[in-house]
Amino acid sequence: MEFDFATLDTAHRYKVLASTVVPRPIAWVTSRAPDGTANAAPYSFFNVMGSNPPVVALGILARPDGTLKDTAANIVAGGAFIVHLVSEALAPAMNLTCIDAPPGVDEIALAGLATSPGTKTGLPRLVDAPVAFECVSRAAIATGPSQMLVVGEVLAAHVRDDAVLDAGRCHFATERLGLVARMHGAGWYDRAGTDMFQLDRPVWADRLLPETAS
């Protein structure tokens, strides 16, 4: 069945995208307002977009009233943010920071989360998160009315010690992170990495006929 986005309203476009592009990693973003108030909020329109330089992309949709969310406003004002990945153990706290609190509320304190200043940004890093990326904004692009795409360069990564197999070679036991990902509909999540399979990447030379290869 075809869904013509030109005929759909915003809510139904969102439903098509969010119900089919799954699972989506969750960016649990901390930032700070110009008045010093800390903010934490999760976003699932997020992913890694390159490694040289290392960049992430974060899609921030508007509030129901059409205004920019605190995270977007803080990034535009301050230019830095920290992306945390979410473990299943932290999912309830992450969910609490989704609350529709008015501007000025510190969701980090509301959720009772422990923090430490980021080594590169000075922003609050959620110390119990299994992974954290300290980022500086390289572009903030308005992609629609009160909708923003933020491209951030990763300055440093913090990875939980028990998931690091060989720091020198950057080898990790990813399954130990216990990450969760966003699924379809309201409130549905997936336990990332619980049902994996592996495929070797094909090599073109292996497909050539012997006489061609010679």
Secondary structure, 3 states (H helix, E strand, C coil): CCCCHHHCCHHHHHHHHHHHCCCEECEEEEEECCCCCEEEEEECCEEEEEECCEEEEEEECCCCCCCCCHHHHHHHHHCEEEEEECEHHHHHHHHHCCCCCCCCCCHHHHCCCCEEECCCCCCEEECCCCEEEEEEEEEEEEEECCEEEEEEEEEEEEECHHHEEECCCCEECHHHHCEEEECCCCCCEEECCCCCCCCCCCCHHHHCCHHHHC
